[in-house]
Amino acid sequence: MKIYTKTGDKGETGLFGGERVSKDSLRISVYGTVDELNSFIGLAINKIKTENIKENLKKIQNYLFTVGAELATPENDKTKKLKIERTPVTFYTELEKMIDEYDGKLDELKNFILPGGTESAALLQVCRTICRRAERELVSLRKSVTIGDNILIFLNRLSDLLFVLSRYENKVSNHPDIIWDPKS
């Protein structure tokens, strides 16, 4: 199979089901941002020292592929026959368990903290901000097309998890949270 198809040479791309849309459509933007997030998570995995965090992030990368496939598949009679997996509730309930596990090992958060610390923690904060952008874009997309609630909830929980994992990475590296000082 060739990598290039030439079907996008005029600024359009195909959705699952065959519909052609402009590459600057909001739907394409959302799943492009999800893809960007997935790529940055891959980069973060290479810098993280904690094995169970790496394994959890690899699992999340697979979840993000499911999310991307759902976003690339408009809900209509034609696509119902494709049997594309939709984002299940278990995706975000599993993230909630991870959040509780790692947050339970951290000091209580009493201040706003700045992104940074170790390289792995900083990368997880970059992932968090990309995830928040995907969430904002999805909210906009949902104003014009039907998208299930589970993706939005999943992205919301994922950004929370990435924040907690960033703090945890700093903690296990003996790097304290960087407290925001509005006077500096």
Buried (B, 14 or more C-beta within 10 A) or exposed (E): EEEEEEEEEEEBBEBBBEBEBEEEEBBBBBBBBBBBBBBBBEEBBEBBEBEEBBEBBEBBBEBBEBBBBBBBBBBEEEBEEEEBEBBBEEBBEBBEEBBEBBBEEEEEEEEEBEBBBBBBBBBBBBBBBBBBBBBEBBEEBBEEEEBBEBBBBBBBBBBBBBBBBBBBBBBBBEBEBBEEEEEE
